[in-house]
Amino acid sequence: MAIYLTKESKVLVQGMTGAEGMKHTRRMLAAGTNVVGGVNPRKAGRTVEFDDRAGGIDVFGTVREGIEATGADVTVVFVPPAFCKAAVTEAADAGIGLAVVITEGIPVHDTVAFQSYAQQRGTRVIGPNCPGLITPGQANAGIIPADITKPGRIGLVSKSGTLTYQLMYELRDIGFSTCVGIGGDPVIGTTHIDCLQAFEDDPETELVVLIGEIGGDAEERAAAYIREHISKPVVGYVAGFTAPEGKTMGHAGAIVSGSTGTARAKQQALEAAGVRVGATPTETARLVLEHLASS
Amino acid sequence: MDLFEYQARELFEEYGVSVPTAEVAGTAKEARRIADRLGGRAVVKAQVKTGGRGKAGGVKLAADPAAAELTARQILGMDIKGHTAHQVMLAQPVEIETEFYVSYVLDRAAGHFLAIASAEGGMEIEEVAANRPEAVARIPVDPAHGVTADKAAEIARAAHLPPEAADVLVKLWTVLTEEDAVLVEVNPLVRTRDGRLLALDGKVALDDNARFRQTRWGGAETAHDDPLEARAAAKGLNYVKLDGQVGVVGNGAGLVMSTLDVVAGCGARPANFLDIGGGASARVMADGLSVILSDPDVRSVFVNVFGGITACDAVADGIVQALDEIRLTKPLVVRLDGNSAAQGRAILNGHRHPLVEQVTTMDGAARRAAQLAK
């Protein structure tokens, strides 16, 4: 088991024929992902060759055609920022179950529009501006390096890509059920809370690692949710204690304004909900090992 | 990007929201001429991108052009919460009867915009919101429909604003969507003695991600106060100057923020934030190091890279390239892990620079860099 993505998932790649799309489709295939098609209206009807897929991968003109031909249930979106709103809207209209939006730099009005649209049509969005998700040993939808770790019993949800990789690496000998990079933009589809509940329901996940960073109040909300609804142990890490107020540090969402949204406030909220929070990624990994050893 | 008040005022005017007559001046002499044109009396307002101007003495009423010149001279160059006033706006005074508050702001958790409005506008709106939340209406806006005349009427009613405020609410929503703003705030929106509804002061924050389709502001605000930030921005680097001694460079905003924290946890202070991003090339690494090393406050540098997409051999090549281009006078602590880490470490070992040291763990490398900065 795993959450959101398994070896049964049939994956389309919107923007597969672009440079990033090609590079990461190659990596997704190498990780065992069942990529069933690409989508590009200008290159419909072509077949793209890949080393790890005999016969190549077909390019469809629309997501709907891709679903009809292959039964795809997941799409990974690599299209440029200006076209993401149309891409996700189209995927939701076609009835895709999960849209993983890797693209960085999407105007927030567009995200607000496609996220709300997708939600009404029952499409789960992960991202945007995220590394995607991986279920080690089964499938990889996005850009998370697949060779860091192996299948295991830890679930991971994170705003940050490289911190995800760092924790996967620190805990590579234990392994992960699924790792989800939810993205650091101000508005995202799938939240920490969604992932926490999914991991709670996943019999193969024993413990959840939650990584947050300054900005917004998603971690505080997650803390409140954990207190009420999560019985599995959660270990946390929060980045951004040293970030100065009011300065953006890379992620649009990582802005501290006023007293809420600080790393300290998030740490306190998580600890008050019984979550042990590591001071560094390495210490966080140690806390996970302690938990697993004592259970 | 935040706009200055005078820019927000221009936008409002363009979209049909009534605003006071006003002009901007960069010198006291100019301020005098503007006051003269405005009829003598003028409110002189510091143009800084921060709140609390009034309390800091950055907003003053001048009775005549001579007084306007004097006041402008006092305000120009004034520091308000770390922001220098390089310009003043002179506005025709209005007779205020009532002050209201209206804004559209992104509700991150809900994933849509929120209309916030109150019949009790003015400087103390945050206190009103905290002490008497019932006096502040918060109405979610469905992105599929936006703020229609009906929706605007609903917001105005909920906040006990006069019915004619609905028209202003529709126009401000157009500003928000057409301009790709993430915040539009009017505080106060006033009713004057002669019955007009005017946006007396406003704040607009634009979405940097929308610059590709919002060309009006161009590179309007790429003026960085800090020379190192300006240099980094010119090279397309994501760099923020901080006030410590340990230079920090890494890949990915989350990992770099975490690196700052770990350095601080070792008793040192980070000198900067620098994210070379995913899949960074040797050139980006070399550019980044050259900016950090030219910071006179920096005593040691911590390069912390976890190779996901980024390959550590490219990072190592970038470090070597930087060492060829600049004479290294400060110690460099490098931690490479992940994608092609072995190759990256081998490249640096082969280079054998006496000031470059490799430490295999993030915490250990942070400790070493902190120690070297003492």
Interface residues (C-beta under 8 A of the other chain):
Chain A: P81 A82 G105 I106 P107 V108 H109 T111 V112 A113 Q115 S116 Y117 P131 I143 I144 P145 I148 S158 K159 S160 G161 T162 L163 T164 Y165 Q166 Y169 G184 P186 V187 I188 I211 E213 I214 G216 D217 A218 R221 Y237 A239 G240 F241 T242 A243 P244 K247 T248 M249 G250 H251 A252 G253 A254 A263 A279 T280 P281 T282 E283
Chain B: L106 R108 A109 G111 H112 F113 D142 P143 A144 T177 D180 V182 D207 D208 N209 A210 F212 R213 N238 V240 L242 G250 N251 G252 A253 G254 L255 V256 M257 S258 L260 D261 V262 V263 A264 G265 R269 P270 F273 D275 G278 F306 G307 G308 I309 D337 G338 N339 T361 M362 D363
